[in-house]
Amino acid sequence: MGDYHTVLRTQELGPGQMRAVEVDGRQLLVANVGQTYYALSARCPNDGVDLARDGRMRGDLLICPGDDWAFDIRTGERVRPRRGPGLRRYAVGVRENRIEVGPELVE
């Protein structure tokens, strides 16, 4: 997944919203937090819940309804409980009102 792929138009994703997208066979979610777009893996690493469909956004947090784990949408880090795996994060760009998702960000 080295290239960028157009997944949505900016007008399709208002502040505080998220959508499921598929890029190169990967199920991802794209979220709009304060007019900044983020792309994350869509499955909770603990119980496999589809966070794009069933998760809840609260500000910059994404909450899994299955186990109540919470993730920081901006970083993918798990914030509740504190230890353990987070969500994979992907590069996002906006060009001519198109939201584009790129490669996984590895830190």
N, C-alpha and C positions, 0 to 999 in steps of 0.2 A: 504494500500500500504506500508506495513512494510518491505517487502523484496526488494532486488535489482533485477532488470530485465535487461538482456542484450537487448539493443535496436539497436545498430550499431557497426560496427568495426571502429577503428580509421581512417583507410584509406578511409572510406566512407564520412568523414566529415573534409574537409580541413579548414585551417584558413580563417576566415571571412565567413564561410558558416553555414547554419542552415538546419535542417530537421524536418519534422513532424514525431512524433512517438505516439504510443498508449500504455499506461501502465495501466493495471487493468481498462480498459474502459475510462480512462482519456486521452483527447487529449492534448499532450504536444509538445513543440519544444525543440530540443537540438541544441545548438549553440557552435561554436568553436571560442573563442576570444583569440588570442595569444597562441594557443596550450593548453588552459584551456577550459574545457567543462562545460556548464551550461545547466540546464533543467528548463523550465518555463511553466506555463500554456499558452496554445496556442491562447486563445481568448482575444481580447481587452475588458476590463471590461466596457468600455463606449458604444461601438457600436457593439460588438460581431464579429468583423472582425477576420478571421482566420489568425493570425500573422505568422504562420509557412508557409502558402502558399502565402499570399499577403504582409506580412510585409517586410520592408527593413532594412538591417543591415548597420550601419555606425560606424565603429570602435566598441565601446562597447555599442552603442545605438541600440535599436530596435524601428522602427518608424511605426506607424499604418497609412496606406494610407487613411483610412476612416475619421479620425478626426485629424490627424497629432499629436496625442499624442506620446510621446517618453518615453521609459523605459530603465533603466540601466540593461543590460543583466546580469551583475555580481550579482546584488542584487534584481532585479525585481521591484525596486522602480520607480515610475513615476517621470520623471524629467521635463516634459513639458506637460501640465501646472503643476506647482509645487504641488498642493494639490489634494488629492483624492486617489482612490485605485490604487494599483500597480498590478503586476503579482505574482502569487504564484510561489515559488521557491522550487526545489526538489534537494535532495542530488544526487551527481554524483560521480561515481568511475570509474577508468580504471584498468582493470585487463587483462593481456595477450592480449593487443590490442583490447579489447572489452570495449565499453562504456556502463556502467550500471547506471540505474536510480533507486533511492531509495525513501524513504519517503519524504513527504513535510517537508521543513525546517520552523519551527515556531520560531519567535524571540520574 
